[in-house]
Amino acid sequence: MPARMRQSARPRQKAHDRTVPKQASEGPGESEARFRAIAELSGDWYWEQDANHRFTWAFVRGDSAEAVSSIIGKTRWELGEEPLNGTWEEHRRLLDARQPFSEFQVRLVDESGAEHFFSSTGVPTFDSEGVFTGYRGLARRITRRKRAEQLLWLEHTVARSVTEAGSVAAALKAVIRTVCEAEDWECGRFFRVDDEAGALRFAEAWSKPGPQLDLYIERSRKLAYIPGVGLAGKVWQSGEPMWVADIARDARVWQQAIAIEAGMHGAFVFPVNSGGKMIGVLAFNSSEIREPDEHLMQAIHVIGAQIGQFVQRKQAEEVLRESEERFRNLTELSSDWYWEQDETFRFTMVSDNLHRRLGPLTQSVIGKTRWELPTLNMTEADWTAHRALLQAHQPFRDLQWHRLDNAGKLQIASISGKPIFDSDGRFRGYRGIGRDITESKQSGEALLRFRASMDMSDDMILLVDRKTMRFIDVNETVCRNLGYSREEFLAMTTEDILPITRKELETAYDEMIATGSTQGMRSEYRCKDGSKLPFESRRRVMRSGDSWIIVVTARDIRERIAQEEALRKSNERFDMAVRATNDVIWDWDLATDEIWWNENFTKVFGNPRDAADRTIKSWYEGIHPDDQGRVIAGVHRVIGAGGEYWSDEYRFRRHDGSFVHVLDRGQVILDGAGRAVRMIGAMADISSRKQAEERIHNQALRQRLIAEFGQQAFASSDVEDVLSRAVELVTVALKADYCSVLEFDESAK
């Protein structure tokens, strides 16, 4: 429905035109007030169409009657709208079939280039004789919702592009292209902050094909912005996004000639931040004059933060990699960090290398023993053996220590140490080295991507270390469903949430490791509040270094169990009802015209169950010819008019060719859209009742004739008349087709 429809407008129509809705004959009083009340209460627009699907009337608040009248006499597909959930051909087929429709969404671009989205719902209308007269329905504006969906899709696409990119340049180009294609910008450029030079310098760009745009990008490579100069410089200075409808008319634009030569008009510039610091500016340009989009300006903060975090992290990783490369080139045999402990095995110092790795967490190490720190791979038995070695003041080598860093990334260190003695030979503690033996940086990034995908999943994902049977990671869905935090899970084993022994799980996991198989499981998790959460899961194994990790993907099946139980009870009640009744129960699928009969179909009509026709044709053909037209028309009239109940009495053929009087009743079943999809009913044999009614009728008739005959016999002297009444009485009483009176001739021989 176009945005311009805001008031009611109804053209006059001829009195004999049957397509005019009933309301057309009413005056502007009661009818107009009723429709206005509907529109105001529902917040929707009311419309009507004739039998040719052309608008005959519309009621929308706000616009002029001239604007609304511009659609009168037109079909929906003549208004320039673009259907979103289907095609016009599909929609017209539905209308030609006189079917109701709901949530039919269209897109309309107005003269200013702005997008509008609408959703319509309509139902067919029929006159008192069942003749189709058109459609009526409601429409509502969904532009705000659609715009929100577009921007949410854009945020997710940007996040995915950033996650999948292997470098800063690839990520920036992918993000710029995504924004340009999604929001219809011709080109986008990223200018990074050069702290040493105090300027913004060109870093990356993407544009649609074309020589003008190629030249525009090439000239942008030489540009440098200082704070407050040009749009990029002003955004850098203020930290706020800027939108310029036409840069050709804006004095704040620097190097304006370059943009004008490329045919640029609209511009959108916004900051890219990371950790509270601006690291660059993104600028997008369009060849069209574009008014500000407030929704995009709000959503761009999220996009800018995503880009900023990725760029900052990548740059930090590159710096760290270069530093590590130089360090390895200088001393390949040196340790990553150095540490010391006192005689109670508590850390007293760590080297700067560990400070750079742990940051503020370094202080949490000082004063603690190694077994007081969070680890993922060491069991209590492992720590007991390690403490015994330390208490014996023995050196140790290559003790593996697994932990998760702040980003949830698995870190593995190899620790070696030897005891320290003073000049008097007294034990003073330990000193040693630690070395990072985590797999390649690439595998670490893959783990981060896995973490992001885990937390976005609606399924529960749990990672279990086979050696310790402890959880080494879980996603947000697990925490939300079971009530534990991720930190609590990392201190738990599988026994804490499963009604299965550790030995049974270890046996199953070892079988999976040996065979490489994937196993399914259906059980219940114990939640933190003591409740049970039923689930179905798939389990597979994954190697991680020298260890095995069990990856569990589980799904909450509480809703499915409830639905299955409700269906089971419903089926039980239906089966009990079917078995308890003597009626013939039937179920008609209106889409396929297939019909199901219960066993009473065989008992009542004598039809062999295996030979019964399963189509509605079998029912039609079983109806007595004198009743067939009336019955079929009646049931289809109820369905077509949207009725709910139908009943009729008629004669139905038995297998031996005789007919049985039946009382048939049915109920129409509708789907969520209000369409008739099934009809369920019961057919009762009323032959006994019909026979009783006929006997009563015949007895009453005979009694009346006898009474009349008696009165006439006494009152009449005409023998012929008396005999005529007697013949009539005998004919009715005996249901005879022919009756004669023979007179006895005594003289005859």
C-alpha positions, 0 to 999 in steps of 0.5 A: 500500500503506498505511503501516499494513502492517508484518507478515504476516497470512494468514487461513485459507481452505478447502482447495477454494478455488482462489484460495488461493496455493500458499504458503497450504497451507504452514506458517509455517516454510519459506514464512514464512521465505522471504517474510521473507527476501525482504522484508528483503533487498529492503526492500519489502513482499510481498503476495498477492491472490486472483482477485477482487483482494482481499488474502489475505496481506501481509508487512511489517516493523514493524506489528502483525498486527491492522493488517495484517489490516485490509486482508485481504479488501479490494481495493486501491481499497477502501483509500482510496488515490488513484492518481497515474499512472492511474485505478482504472478503467484499473488494473482493466482491466489486472488483468482482462486478467491483465497485470503492472504496475509502479510503480503509484503511490498517495497515502494521507492518514492520520488525522492528515492526513499524506500517504503515497506508495507504489509497487506492482509485481505479476504475475498468478499461475496454477496448474499448469493455467493457471487464473488465481489472483490477483496477487502483488507488492512495494510500497515507500514513496516518500513521501520522494521524492515530498515532495522532488519537490513541494518542488523543483517549489515552488522552481522555481515560486517562481523562475518567479513571481519572474522573470516578475513586473513589480514587488515587490508582484506578485512577493510576491503570486505567491510567497505564493499559490504556497506557499499553494496548493502546501502548503495554507495558508489565507493568507500575509503578508509583513512588510518591515523598516523600518530607520528605524522599527526594526520589521516592517511589513505589505507584501503578502498573499494568502488564500483567499476568505472574510470571516474571512480578509479581516478577518484580512488587513485587521487585519494591515495595522496590525500592526508587530513589533519584534525579539523580540515575536511570532512574526515579531519572534522570527524577525527577531531570531533569523534562524531559521524557526519552526513552531507547530502551534497558535498558540491554545496558544502563549504566544509569539504576539502579537495572539493574539485576531486569529488565533483570531477568524479560526480560525487554528491552524498557523503557519509563519514564516521570514526573507527574506534578501538579501546576508546581510541580512534584509529581511523575514519571511513568515508562513503560517497554516492553520485546521488544527493542523499538525505541523512539516514538516522538509523544507519548513523546509529548502527554505524557505531557498532560497525565502526567498533567491530572494524576498530577492534579487528584492526587494532588486534591485527596490528598488535598481532603483527607487531608481536609477530615481528617482535617474536621473529626478531627475538627468535632470530637473536636467541632461538634457545632462550626461554620465553619467560623466567620465574622464581618461587620461595621455599613454600613454592609460591611465586616471588617474581616473573620476568617481563616476558610474562608481564607482556603476556598476562598484563594485569593478571601477572600480579594475581600470580605473585604469592600463589603456588602453581596448583592454585592457578587455574589449569585445564589439564592437571588432575589432583593426582597429577598435582600430588605427584608434582608436589612430591617431586618438589618436596624432594627438591628434585628438578623437573622438565617440560611440565605442561600447563594448559589455560584459557586466556582472556579471549577464551583461547587455549594456551599451552606452556612447557615449564621446567625448573630446578631447586635453589640452595643458599651457601649453607646448602639450605633449600630456598625455593625454585627457579626456572623457565616457561616456554609457549608451545601453543600451536601455530597462530593460525590455529589460534585464530581458528579457535577464536572463530570457533568461539564466536560461532559457538556463542552465536549458536542456538545449540548447546556446545560443550568441549570436554578434555578426555584426560581430565573429563573436565569442561574446557569450554562451553558456549553462552547457550549452555550457560543460559540454559543450565544457569552456570557461568563459564568460570563455574563450568571450567571447574566442573566435570561431566559427572556434575551435570549428567546422570551417567557415571564417569566410567560409562562416559570414558568407555564411550569416549574411548570408543569414539577415539578408536573408531572415529565415530560420532555418537548420539545421546538423549538424556537430561542435564542437571541445572544449577537450580536442581531442575532437569533439562532434557536434551539430544546431542551428537558427540565427536572427537577432535585431536588437540596436540597430544590430547583429545577433546570431545565436542558435544552439540546438544539441543534443548528438547523440552518444547518438542517433548511437550508437543509430542506429549500433547499430540499423544494425548490428543491422538489417544482421546481421538482413538477412544472417541472413534472406538466408542462411537457407532458413527462413521467417522471421516476426515477429509483433506481439502488440499488433496481431496483424500478422505479417511473412514474409520472401521464403522464405514465397513460395519454400517455400509458393508464396504470391504475396508481394503477396497474402499476408495480413499478419494472424496469421489467415493463419498460423492458417488455414494449419495443417492442421486436425488440427494447428491446435488443438494448435499454437495452444494451445501457442504461446499457452500459452507467451506467457501463462505468460511463457515465452521459447521455443516450438517444434512440428512440424505441417503447413502448407498450400501455395498449391496446397492440398498440405501441407508438414511444418514445424518451427517455432520462436519466441522471445518478445520482452519490453518493459521492463516484462516484457510480451510484445510480439513473437514472432520465429521461423523455419519450416523445411521438414522434408518430406524428413526426414518422407518419409525417416522414412516410407520407413525405417518401411515398409522395416522393416515389409516386411522383418518381414512377408517374414521372417514370411511365409517362416517361415510358408510353410515351416512351414505346410501350410495353403495358405489361411493362407499366401495370407492372409499373402501378401495382408497383405504385398502390401497393406502393401508396396504401400499398397493398399486392396484385394488379392485372390488369383486361383487358376489353373485349368489345366483351365478353357477 
